Amino acid sequence: MVFESLRAQAGAANALAPMQIAQHTLFTAKEKIELLNQLKAEVTGANAEGDDLGFSPEEIDAAIAHVREGVADGVGSETVFKGDF
């Protein structure tokens, strides 16, 4: 599944930043929020253990707010592949 591959890249040098996830066209808004919330939980846990994953919970909160603003504007309820299946 896509979430596992993105989760595997979370600590990699080529990892997606929270705002990149928020602006990604292959995910619906619901999927983005789910992924960002999972990422926030992991970052919060890592910070508590003294590890740094490269971004802060505040950065993830900003990405979540960006997704919610898009939903309010009618953006992100569908992926670019809608109707292709």
N, C-alpha and C positions, 0 to 999 in steps of 0.2 A: 504494500500500500504506500501511497505517496507520503503519508505522515511519518512512517518509519524511516524512509530515506532522508527526509528533511531532518528528522530527529537525530539520525546518525551523523549528519553534517553539522550539528549544532556547535560542536567544538572545533570544527575544521577551519582552515584558513579561508576556504571558499564558502563559508556558511552564509546563509541568507540572514540579513539583518531584519529585525522586526518590521521596519517600514517597508522593506522589500516584500515581505509576506503580505502585509496589508495592501500593497498595490499589485500583487500578483493576479494575473487575469485567468489563471486556470483553477482558482478556488472560488467558491461562492463565499458570500459574506459570513455565513454560518460556519463554514469550514475554516475561514481565516480566524474568526473569534475563538473557535475550539483550539486551533493550533497555537495561537498566541497565548491563550490561557494555560495550556499545557507547558509552553515555553516559559511563561512567567513563574509557574510553580517550580520548574526545574532551576531557573535562575535564582529564585528566592532561596531554595534549598542549598544550592551551590554556594551562594553568598554566606549563608549561615555556617557552612563548613569551611569558609575561608577561600573557596575557589572562585575564579573569575571566568565567566563564559564569554566575555567580550561586550556585553551590553547590560544595562541596568533594568530593573523592574519599571522604572519611570519611562524609559524608552519604549518598553512594551506597552505600557498604559497609553502612551501617545499614539502608538500604532493602532491599538484597539479603538481609541477615540476617532482616529482617521477612518477606520472601517465603519464605525457607527454614523459618522457624518455622511459618508457615502451612501449608506442605506437610507438615511433621512432624505438624501437628494435623489434616491431611486437608482443608485449605482450598486452593483455587486450582488444582486439577487440571482443572477445567472452566470454560468461560465461561458467562455467563448465557444465551447463545444455543444451548447444546448441544441438539441434536435439532431445531432450527429449520430446518436445511438439508436 
